[in-house]
Amino acid sequence: MGDVERRWTDAQLQSDEVSKKDIVKFLHEHASFEFLKEHKLNGKLNNIAKSSKKDHLIDSYKKLFEVKEFRTETEASLEDELKEAAEQAAAMRLSEKKKERKSSESKDSKKEEPKFTKKILKHGDRTTFASKGDRVSCFYTGKLESGVVFDSNVAGAAGTGKKKSKEEGKPFIFQVGKGLVIRGWDEALMVMSKGEKAELIIEPEWGYGKKGNIDANIPPQSRLIFEVELVDII
């Protein structure tokens, strides 16, 4: 790059007119890589300015003109290439982050909305919740929107249209979240706490859907209403 003229006088360097950052910036622009390395001035401009004493920077500034170790055209060109590569890498990282964010937002937007509503009739302990695979025990009564009860294990439940079952009066026990019951049950019971009693209104998609359940006299596309008590999580 040839000889570089001094920018500041000694008086200016010692005054507040020239800051440490000004000196470091000048040295980074004009000194060779070896000079910067030798005087411990290579690195980020702000970090060097903060960590270096001004006297050291002034001495380095004066020394540069004594030894004339100015940056060559090759070094300047290499630095430009490195800066360009760094900028491209940063742009690529930013682009990847944006893609990941969009992908995450897209996945979140595609999350299926719950196909049931829950109304708490009696609060549970509010701390003990079932996880997928846990065995739960519960009492329940299921009915259609017309009010017709199609199933229950509660003792003395009326309207089932069935003969008294040996299971009547005994809690129903099963592994939650394993697809052993309708999805509405699997999903709802995992947001109920131990001892909670709730009314669940389950949409057809998470109930018996288009086919219904002939054995239980549940017509196709039926919205189901359950009163469920989560007795225990085993």
TAZIVEN-V563111 format. One record per helix or strand of 3 or more residues. SS is the DSSP state (alpha for helix, beta for strand). FROM is the first residue (numbers start at 1). TO is the last residue. Records with the same first field share a line. If there is no record, write none. Layout:
# TAZIVEN-V563111
SS=FROM-TO + FROM-TO
This chain:
# TAZIVEN-V563111
alpha=10-14 + 20-30 + 33-38 + 45-51 + 54-67 + 73-109 + 183-189 + 204-206
beta=116-122 + 135-144 + 149-152 + 172-175 + 197-202 + 224-233
